[in-house]
Structure formats: structure tokens, C-alpha cells
């Protein structure tokens, strides 16, 4: 949570996602760029449902179970 504290209400949601996909996948590191989700939040746009649920790939393939999990996480932890 400390890493994402600057995002305010969305810090818990980002912490849950970073636990599953990795912190550097979201924030970028070295040649890895920042994710669209982080760039959108930094610009002030909180309409992130599509970007959040796009983290549903495993070994390059989209898994329906992961997409469903991301949707449930989003509805549980998103604070409007």
C-alpha cells in the first residue's frame, strides 16, 4: 500500500492487482513502461475498469477465469 499511496482511493485496488501481476508490471522498471492503468490514473482519469480487467493473461493467452476474477476484484475494491 505504501507504494501506491499517492493514488489515494485507488491504492487498495492497485495493491491487490500488484500482488497478482507484480508491482513492476504496473509501475514500470527499466525498459518496461508504465501500464496504461497507471498513466490514466496519473492524468486524473478514474475510468479504469477496462484497463483493470485487461490484466487477465497467462502465458500470452486470455483466461476467462482471470477476467472474471479481475471484474469481481474491481467491484469489491473500487471506491467511487
Gaussian input, Z-matrix of N, CA and C with variables (Angstrom, degrees):
# hf/3-21g

backbone

0 1
 N
 C     1     B1
 C     2     B2     1     A1
 N     3     B3     2     A2     1     D1
 C     4     B4     3     A3     2     D2
 C     5     B5     4     A4     3     D3
 N     6     B6     5     A5     4     D4
 C     7     B7     6     A6     5     D5
 C     8     B8     7     A7     6     D6
 N     9     B9     8     A8     7     D7
 C    10    B10     9     A9     8     D8
 C    11    B11    10    A10     9     D9
 N    12    B12    11    A11    10    D10
 C    13    B13    12    A12    11    D11
 C    14    B14    13    A13    12    D12
 N    15    B15    14    A14    13    D13
 C    16    B16    15    A15    14    D14
 C    17    B17    16    A16    15    D15
 N    18    B18    17    A17    16    D16
 C    19    B19    18    A18    17    D17
 C    20    B20    19    A19    18    D18
 N    21    B21    20    A20    19    D19
 C    22    B22    21    A21    20    D20
 C    23    B23    22    A22    21    D21
 N    24    B24    23    A23    22    D22
 C    25    B25    24    A24    23    D23
 C    26    B26    25    A25    24    D24
 N    27    B27    26    A26    25    D25
 C    28    B28    27    A27    26    D26
 C    29    B29    28    A28    27    D27
 N    30    B30    29    A29    28    D28
 C    31    B31    30    A30    29    D29
 C    32    B32    31    A31    30    D30
 N    33    B33    32    A32    31    D31
 C    34    B34    33    A33    32    D32
 C    35    B35    34    A34    33    D33
 N    36    B36    35    A35    34    D34
 C    37    B37    36    A36    35    D35
 C    38    B38    37    A37    36    D36
 N    39    B39    38    A38    37    D37
 C    40    B40    39    A39    38    D38
 C    41    B41    40    A40    39    D39
 N    42    B42    41    A41    40    D40
 C    43    B43    42    A42    41    D41
 C    44    B44    43    A43    42    D42
 N    45    B45    44    A44    43    D43
 C    46    B46    45    A45    44    D44
 C    47    B47    46    A46    45    D45
 N    48    B48    47    A47    46    D46
 C    49    B49    48    A48    47    D47
 C    50    B50    49    A49    48    D48
 N    51    B51    50    A50    49    D49
 C    52    B52    51    A51    50    D50
 C    53    B53    52    A52    51    D51
 N    54    B54    53    A53    52    D52
 C    55    B55    54    A54    53    D53
 C    56    B56    55    A55    54    D54
 N    57    B57    56    A56    55    D55
 C    58    B58    57    A57    56    D56
 C    59    B59    58    A58    57    D57
 N    60    B60    59    A59    58    D58
 C    61    B61    60    A60    59    D59
 C    62    B62    61    A61    60    D60
 N    63    B63    62    A62    61    D61
 C    64    B64    63    A63    62    D62
 C    65    B65    64    A64    63    D63
 N    66    B66    65    A65    64    D64
 C    67    B67    66    A66    65    D65
 C    68    B68    67    A67    66    D66
 N    69    B69    68    A68    67    D67
 C    70    B70    69    A69    68    D68
 C    71    B71    70    A70    69    D69
 N    72    B72    71    A71    70    D70
 C    73    B73    72    A72    71    D71
 C    74    B74    73    A73    72    D72
 N    75    B75    74    A74    73    D73
 C    76    B76    75    A75    74    D74
 C    77    B77    76    A76    75    D75
 N    78    B78    77    A77    76    D76
 C    79    B79    78    A78    77    D77
 C    80    B80    79    A79    78    D78
 N    81    B81    80    A80    79    D79
 C    82    B82    81    A81    80    D80
 C    83    B83    82    A82    81    D81
 N    84    B84    83    A83    82    D82
 C    85    B85    84    A84    83    D83
 C    86    B86    85    A85    84    D84
 N    87    B87    86    A86    85    D85
 C    88    B88    87    A87    86    D86
 C    89    B89    88    A88    87    D87
 N    90    B90    89    A89    88    D88
 C    91    B91    90    A90    89    D89
 C    92    B92    91    A91    90    D90
 N    93    B93    92    A92    91    D91
 C    94    B94    93    A93    92    D92
 C    95    B95    94    A94    93    D93
 N    96    B96    95    A95    94    D94
 C    97    B97    96    A96    95    D95
 C    98    B98    97    A97    96    D96
 N    99    B99    98    A98    97    D97
 C   100   B100    99    A99    98    D98
 C   101   B101   100   A100    99    D99
 N   102   B102   101   A101   100   D100
 C   103   B103   102   A102   101   D101
 C   104   B104   103   A103   102   D102
 N   105   B105   104   A104   103   D103
 C   106   B106   105   A105   104   D104
 C   107   B107   106   A106   105   D105
 N   108   B108   107   A107   106   D106
 C   109   B109   108   A108   107   D107
 C   110   B110   109   A109   108   D108
 N   111   B111   110   A110   109   D109
 C   112   B112   111   A111   110   D110
 C   113   B113   112   A112   111   D111
 N   114   B114   113   A113   112   D112
 C   115   B115   114   A114   113   D113
 C   116   B116   115   A115   114   D114
 N   117   B117   116   A116   115   D115
 C   118   B118   117   A117   116   D116
 C   119   B119   118   A118   117   D117
 N   120   B120   119   A119   118   D118
 C   121   B121   120   A120   119   D119
 C   122   B122   121   A121   120   D120
 N   123   B123   122   A122   121   D121
 C   124   B124   123   A123   122   D122
 C   125   B125   124   A124   123   D123
 N   126   B126   125   A125   124   D124
 C   127   B127   126   A126   125   D125
 C   128   B128   127   A127   126   D126
 N   129   B129   128   A128   127   D127
 C   130   B130   129   A129   128   D128
 C   131   B131   130   A130   129   D129
 N   132   B132   131   A131   130   D130
 C   133   B133   132   A132   131   D131
 C   134   B134   133   A133   132   D132
 N   135   B135   134   A134   133   D133
 C   136   B136   135   A135   134   D134
 C   137   B137   136   A136   135   D135
 N   138   B138   137   A137   136   D136
 C   139   B139   138   A138   137   D137
 C   140   B140   139   A139   138   D138
 N   141   B141   140   A140   139   D139
 C   142   B142   141   A141   140   D140
 C   143   B143   142   A142   141   D141
 N   144   B144   143   A143   142   D142
 C   145   B145   144   A144   143   D143
 C   146   B146   145   A145   144   D144
 N   147   B147   146   A146   145   D145
 C   148   B148   147   A147   146   D146
 C   149   B149   148   A148   147   D147
 N   150   B150   149   A149   148   D148
 C   151   B151   150   A150   149   D149
 C   152   B152   151   A151   150   D150
 N   153   B153   152   A152   151   D151
 C   154   B154   153   A153   152   D152
 C   155   B155   154   A154   153   D153
 N   156   B156   155   A155   154   D154
 C   157   B157   156   A156   155   D155
 C   158   B158   157   A157   156   D156
 N   159   B159   158   A158   157   D157
 C   160   B160   159   A159   158   D158
 C   161   B161   160   A160   159   D159
 N   162   B162   161   A161   160   D160
 C   163   B163   162   A162   161   D161
 C   164   B164   163   A163   162   D162
 N   165   B165   164   A164   163   D163
 C   166   B166   165   A165   164   D164
 C   167   B167   166   A166   165   D165
 N   168   B168   167   A167   166   D166
 C   169   B169   168   A168   167   D167
 C   170   B170   169   A169   168   D168
 N   171   B171   170   A170   169   D169
 C   172   B172   171   A171   170   D170
 C   173   B173   172   A172   171   D171
 N   174   B174   173   A173   172   D172
 C   175   B175   174   A174   173   D173
 C   176   B176   175   A175   174   D174
 N   177   B177   176   A176   175   D175
 C   178   B178   177   A177   176   D176
 C   179   B179   178   A178   177   D177
 N   180   B180   179   A179   178   D178
 C   181   B181   180   A180   179   D179
 C   182   B182   181   A181   180   D180
 N   183   B183   182   A182   181   D181
 C   184   B184   183   A183   182   D182
 C   185   B185   184   A184   183   D183
 N   186   B186   185   A185   184   D184
 C   187   B187   186   A186   185   D185
 C   188   B188   187   A187   186   D186
 N   189   B189   188   A188   187   D187
 C   190   B190   189   A189   188   D188
 C   191   B191   190   A190   189   D189
 N   192   B192   191   A191   190   D190
 C   193   B193   192   A192   191   D191
 C   194   B194   193   A193   192   D192
 N   195   B195   194   A194   193   D193
 C   196   B196   195   A195   194   D194
 C   197   B197   196   A196   195   D195
 N   198   B198   197   A197   196   D196
 C   199   B199   198   A198   197   D197
 C   200   B200   199   A199   198   D198
 N   201   B201   200   A200   199   D199
 C   202   B202   201   A201   200   D200
 C   203   B203   202   A202   201   D201
 N   204   B204   203   A203   202   D202
 C   205   B205   204   A204   203   D203
 C   206   B206   205   A205   204   D204
 N   207   B207   206   A206   205   D205
 C   208   B208   207   A207   206   D206
 C   209   B209   208   A208   207   D207
 N   210   B210   209   A209   208   D208
 C   211   B211   210   A210   209   D209
 C   212   B212   211   A211   210   D210
 N   213   B213   212   A212   211   D211
 C   214   B214   213   A213   212   D212
 C   215   B215   214   A214   213   D213
 N   216   B216   215   A215   214   D214
 C   217   B217   216   A216   215   D215
 C   218   B218   217   A217   216   D216
 N   219   B219   218   A218   217   D217
 C   220   B220   219   A219   218   D218
 C   221   B221   220   A220   219   D219
 N   222   B222   221   A221   220   D220
 C   223   B223   222   A222   221   D221
 C   224   B224   223   A223   222   D222
 N   225   B225   224   A224   223   D223
 C   226   B226   225   A225   224   D224
 C   227   B227   226   A226   225   D225
 N   228   B228   227   A227   226   D226
 C   229   B229   228   A228   227   D227
 C   230   B230   229   A229   228   D228
 N   231   B231   230   A230   229   D229
 C   232   B232   231   A231   230   D230
 C   233   B233   232   A232   231   D231
 N   234   B234   233   A233   232   D232
 C   235   B235   234   A234   233   D233
 C   236   B236   235   A235   234   D234
 N   237   B237   236   A236   235   D235
 C   238   B238   237   A237   236   D236
 C   239   B239   238   A238   237   D237

   B1=1.4502
   B2=1.5185
   B3=1.3076
   B4=1.4542
   B5=1.5237
   B6=1.3161
   B7=1.4571
   B8=1.5261
   B9=1.3139
   B10=1.4603
   B11=1.5217
   B12=1.3031
   B13=1.4662
   B14=1.5266
   B15=1.3079
   B16=1.4781
   B17=1.5259
   B18=1.3369
   B19=1.4614
   B20=1.5206
   B21=1.3105
   B22=1.4600
   B23=1.5157
   B24=1.3319
   B25=1.4685
   B26=1.5204
   B27=1.3152
   B28=1.4596
   B29=1.5235
   B30=1.3130
   B31=1.4611
   B32=1.5243
   B33=1.3076
   B34=1.4649
   B35=1.5252
   B36=1.3055
   B37=1.4609
   B38=1.5288
   B39=1.3174
   B40=1.4619
   B41=1.5251
   B42=1.3219
   B43=1.4639
   B44=1.5233
   B45=1.3197
   B46=1.4702
   B47=1.5242
   B48=1.3225
   B49=1.4576
   B50=1.5260
   B51=1.3234
   B52=1.4586
   B53=1.5204
   B54=1.3174
   B55=1.4623
   B56=1.5267
   B57=1.3219
   B58=1.4558
   B59=1.5255
   B60=1.3208
   B61=1.4651
   B62=1.5189
   B63=1.2982
   B64=1.4605
   B65=1.5099
   B66=1.3037
   B67=1.4652
   B68=1.5258
   B69=1.3296
   B70=1.4619
   B71=1.5202
   B72=1.2992
   B73=1.4604
   B74=1.5326
   B75=1.3209
   B76=1.4639
   B77=1.5220
   B78=1.3369
   B79=1.4622
   B80=1.5208
   B81=1.3078
   B82=1.4538
   B83=1.5171
   B84=1.3147
   B85=1.4524
   B86=1.5205
   B87=1.3180
   B88=1.4561
   B89=1.5138
   B90=1.3159
   B91=1.4694
   B92=1.5209
   B93=1.3248
   B94=1.4693
   B95=1.5263
   B96=1.3359
   B97=1.4685
   B98=1.5308
   B99=1.3099
   B100=1.4679
   B101=1.5200
   B102=1.3120
   B103=1.4572
   B104=1.5328
   B105=1.3299
   B106=1.4685
   B107=1.5147
   B108=1.3202
   B109=1.4637
   B110=1.5259
   B111=1.3077
   B112=1.4640
   B113=1.5246
   B114=1.3238
   B115=1.4719
   B116=1.5218
   B117=1.3222
   B118=1.4569
   B119=1.5269
   B120=1.3332
   B121=1.4669
   B122=1.5250
   B123=1.3190
   B124=1.4618
   B125=1.5253
   B126=1.3243
   B127=1.4619
   B128=1.5257
   B129=1.3496
   B130=1.4553
   B131=1.5149
   B132=1.3126
   B133=1.4636
   B134=1.5230
   B135=1.3313
   B136=1.4657
   B137=1.5166
   B138=1.3166
   B139=1.4676
   B140=1.5303
   B141=1.3326
   B142=1.4550
   B143=1.5265
   B144=1.3040
   B145=1.4661
   B146=1.5249
   B147=1.2974
   B148=1.4681
   B149=1.5126
   B150=1.3177
   B151=1.4600
   B152=1.5263
   B153=1.3300
   B154=1.4629
   B155=1.5269
   B156=1.3146
   B157=1.4678
   B158=1.5252
   B159=1.3287
   B160=1.4645
   B161=1.5261
   B162=1.3237
   B163=1.4589
   B164=1.5325
   B165=1.3211
   B166=1.4635
   B167=1.5196
   B168=1.3220
   B169=1.4583
   B170=1.5257
   B171=1.3207
   B172=1.4558
   B173=1.5168
   B174=1.3145
   B175=1.4664
   B176=1.5226
   B177=1.3225
   B178=1.4529
   B179=1.5113
   B180=1.3164
   B181=1.4585
   B182=1.5268
   B183=1.3219
   B184=1.4631
   B185=1.5233
   B186=1.3257
   B187=1.4606
   B188=1.5202
   B189=1.3210
   B190=1.4608
   B191=1.5170
   B192=1.3205
   B193=1.4617
   B194=1.5257
   B195=1.3360
   B196=1.4682
   B197=1.5248
   B198=1.3298
   B199=1.4673
   B200=1.5263
   B201=1.3247
   B202=1.4570
   B203=1.5351
   B204=1.3196
   B205=1.4694
   B206=1.5210
   B207=1.3407
   B208=1.4691
   B209=1.5354
   B210=1.3365
   B211=1.4686
   B212=1.5178
   B213=1.3208
   B214=1.4638
   B215=1.5302
   B216=1.3374
   B217=1.4683
   B218=1.5163
   B219=1.3288
   B220=1.4660
   B221=1.5282
   B222=1.3254
   B223=1.4649
   B224=1.5142
   B225=1.3260
   B226=1.4520
   B227=1.5261
   B228=1.3429
   B229=1.4522
   B230=1.5252
   B231=1.3214
   B232=1.4602
   B233=1.5179
   B234=1.3218
   B235=1.4710
   B236=1.5222
   B237=1.3536
   B238=1.4776
   B239=1.5143
   A1=112.43
   A2=117.73
   A3=120.82
   A4=110.52
   A5=116.75
   A6=121.56
   A7=111.43
   A8=116.77
   A9=121.25
   A10=113.07
   A11=117.77
   A12=121.78
   A13=112.34
   A14=117.32
   A15=120.93
   A16=112.85
   A17=117.80
   A18=121.00
   A19=113.07
   A20=117.79
   A21=122.60
   A22=113.58
   A23=115.86
   A24=121.33
   A25=113.18
   A26=117.35
   A27=120.62
   A28=112.68
   A29=118.68
   A30=120.71
   A31=112.27
   A32=118.54
   A33=120.76
   A34=110.79
   A35=116.78
   A36=121.51
   A37=110.81
   A38=116.88
   A39=121.06
   A40=111.58
   A41=117.13
   A42=120.42
   A43=110.67
   A44=117.35
   A45=121.14
   A46=109.71
   A47=116.69
   A48=120.15
   A49=111.01
   A50=118.03
   A51=119.92
   A52=111.38
   A53=117.82
   A54=120.63
   A55=110.25
   A56=116.80
   A57=121.10
   A58=113.76
   A59=118.75
   A60=120.36
   A61=113.38
   A62=118.93
   A63=121.67
   A64=111.78
   A65=114.97
   A66=121.19
   A67=112.12
   A68=117.03
   A69=120.10
   A70=111.97
   A71=117.62
   A72=120.53
   A73=109.98
   A74=116.85
   A75=121.07
   A76=111.60
   A77=116.54
   A78=121.33
   A79=113.68
   A80=117.22
   A81=120.61
   A82=111.17
   A83=115.04
   A84=120.59
   A85=107.61
   A86=117.02
   A87=119.96
   A88=110.90
   A89=115.78
   A90=120.47
   A91=112.74
   A92=116.86
   A93=121.25
   A94=108.63
   A95=119.51
   A96=120.73
   A97=112.00
   A98=115.86
   A99=120.69
   A100=109.17
   A101=115.81
   A102=119.32
   A103=109.92
   A104=115.63
   A105=120.17
   A106=110.81
   A107=116.60
   A108=122.19
   A109=110.59
   A110=117.50
   A111=121.92
   A112=110.41
   A113=117.12
   A114=119.49
   A115=111.54
   A116=116.39
   A117=120.67
   A118=110.79
   A119=117.02
   A120=120.45
   A121=111.31
   A122=117.29
   A123=120.32
   A124=112.10
   A125=116.50
   A126=119.55
   A127=112.31
   A128=116.87
   A129=120.58
   A130=114.43
   A131=117.55
   A132=121.58
   A133=109.01
   A134=117.88
   A135=121.39
   A136=112.65
   A137=118.85
   A138=122.34
   A139=107.68
   A140=116.38
   A141=121.38
   A142=113.54
   A143=118.36
   A144=120.76
   A145=111.56
   A146=117.80
   A147=121.18
   A148=113.18
   A149=116.33
   A150=120.32
   A151=110.94
   A152=116.32
   A153=119.54
   A154=111.05
   A155=116.25
   A156=119.18
   A157=112.46
   A158=118.21
   A159=119.67
   A160=112.33
   A161=118.20
   A162=121.37
   A163=109.30
   A164=115.95
   A165=120.28
   A166=111.28
   A167=116.47
   A168=119.84
   A169=110.86
   A170=113.92
   A171=121.55
   A172=107.49
   A173=116.95
   A174=123.41
   A175=111.60
   A176=116.37
   A177=121.75
   A178=116.17
   A179=117.63
   A180=119.92
   A181=109.65
   A182=114.51
   A183=119.70
   A184=109.68
   A185=115.27
   A186=120.57
   A187=109.36
   A188=116.11
   A189=121.03
   A190=111.71
   A191=116.56
   A192=120.34
   A193=111.09
   A194=116.99
   A195=119.68
   A196=111.18
   A197=117.14
   A198=119.66
   A199=109.94
   A200=117.24
   A201=121.14
   A202=110.34
   A203=116.78
   A204=120.64
   A205=111.15
   A206=117.07
   A207=120.71
   A208=110.98
   A209=117.25
   A210=119.73
   A211=110.81
   A212=116.83
   A213=120.72
   A214=110.37
   A215=116.92
   A216=120.39
   A217=110.64
   A218=116.03
   A219=119.54
   A220=110.72
   A221=117.06
   A222=119.20
   A223=113.10
   A224=118.04
   A225=120.89
   A226=112.86
   A227=117.29
   A228=121.11
   A229=115.44
   A230=119.11
   A231=120.80
   A232=109.60
   A233=116.30
   A234=121.99
   A235=107.18
   A236=117.53
   A237=119.76
   A238=113.04
   D1=-29.39
   D2=-178.35
   D3=-64.06
   D4=-37.85
   D5=-178.82
   D6=-62.91
   D7=-36.04
   D8=-175.02
   D9=-103.57
   D10=13.71
   D11=-177.67
   D12=-57.07
   D13=-33.28
   D14=-177.28
   D15=-66.69
   D16=-13.18
   D17=179.95
   D18=-91.42
   D19=2.06
   D20=173.56
   D21=62.03
   D22=-117.30
   D23=-175.51
   D24=-62.71
   D25=-23.96
   D26=-177.00
   D27=-91.06
   D28=2.70
   D29=-175.64
   D30=-65.18
   D31=-39.31
   D32=179.23
   D33=-66.36
   D34=-42.73
   D35=178.61
   D36=-61.14
   D37=-43.01
   D38=179.25
   D39=-68.93
   D40=-34.99
   D41=178.20
   D42=-65.56
   D43=-40.11
   D44=178.04
   D45=-63.31
   D46=-45.02
   D47=-179.17
   D48=-66.99
   D49=-40.18
   D50=-179.16
   D51=-68.26
   D52=-28.41
   D53=175.02
   D54=-63.82
   D55=-35.34
   D56=-177.74
   D57=-86.04
   D58=-39.96
   D59=-174.34
   D60=-108.63
   D61=-15.71
   D62=-179.60
   D63=108.40
   D64=137.43
   D65=-177.62
   D66=-65.30
   D67=-40.53
   D68=-177.24
   D69=-72.43
   D70=-21.46
   D71=175.68
   D72=-68.14
   D73=-31.42
   D74=178.45
   D75=-84.92
   D76=-50.46
   D77=-172.53
   D78=-85.20
   D79=-17.13
   D80=-177.76
   D81=81.83
   D82=152.97
   D83=179.77
   D84=-163.84
   D85=127.85
   D86=-179.40
   D87=63.74
   D88=-120.15
   D89=179.83
   D90=-84.21
   D91=-11.43
   D92=177.48
   D93=-74.98
   D94=116.20
   D95=-179.64
   D96=-75.98
   D97=166.78
   D98=174.56
   D99=-64.65
   D100=149.77
   D101=178.73
   D102=-74.07
   D103=160.33
   D104=177.07
   D105=-62.19
   D106=-32.11
   D107=178.96
   D108=-60.70
   D109=-48.37
   D110=-179.68
   D111=-67.43
   D112=-43.68
   D113=179.68
   D114=-61.01
   D115=-37.75
   D116=179.60
   D117=-67.34
   D118=-42.78
   D119=178.63
   D120=-66.09
   D121=-37.99
   D122=178.95
   D123=-65.79
   D124=-29.55
   D125=178.47
   D126=-80.36
   D127=-9.19
   D128=177.21
   D129=101.44
   D130=-1.00
   D131=-179.77
   D132=-88.61
   D133=120.32
   D134=-178.12
   D135=-100.42
   D136=9.80
   D137=177.02
   D138=-83.74
   D139=80.46
   D140=-169.52
   D141=-114.59
   D142=10.50
   D143=-175.28
   D144=-58.32
   D145=-45.34
   D146=-179.11
   D147=-65.03
   D148=-41.35
   D149=179.38
   D150=-69.06
   D151=-37.54
   D152=-179.74
   D153=-66.04
   D154=-44.38
   D155=-177.93
   D156=-76.48
   D157=-7.89
   D158=178.41
   D159=-75.96
   D160=-10.30
   D161=177.31
   D162=-85.10
   D163=67.49
   D164=-175.35
   D165=-132.84
   D166=29.27
   D167=-178.37
   D168=-109.00
   D169=144.00
   D170=174.83
   D171=-133.48
   D172=119.65
   D173=-176.78
   D174=54.69
   D175=38.96
   D176=176.09
   D177=84.93
   D178=-5.69
   D179=-178.82
   D180=-112.12
   D181=141.67
   D182=178.13
   D183=-79.75
   D184=129.90
   D185=178.78
   D186=-109.43
   D187=130.11
   D188=-178.74
   D189=-63.10
   D190=-36.32
   D191=-179.97
   D192=-64.85
   D193=-38.26
   D194=177.96
   D195=-69.54
   D196=-37.79
   D197=177.75
   D198=-62.93
   D199=-42.94
   D200=177.93
   D201=-63.20
   D202=-41.68
   D203=178.95
   D204=-60.94
   D205=-44.10
   D206=179.21
   D207=-63.40
   D208=-38.88
   D209=178.39
   D210=-63.59
   D211=-43.64
   D212=179.52
   D213=-64.58
   D214=-44.79
   D215=177.13
   D216=-58.04
   D217=-43.57
   D218=-177.73
   D219=-61.93
   D220=-46.40
   D221=-178.86
   D222=-69.85
   D223=-27.10
   D224=178.56
   D225=-76.87
   D226=-40.11
   D227=-170.50
   D228=-107.59
   D229=-6.70
   D230=179.90
   D231=-78.01
   D232=128.17
   D233=178.91
   D234=-108.95
   D235=111.37
   D236=-178.75
   D237=-67.65

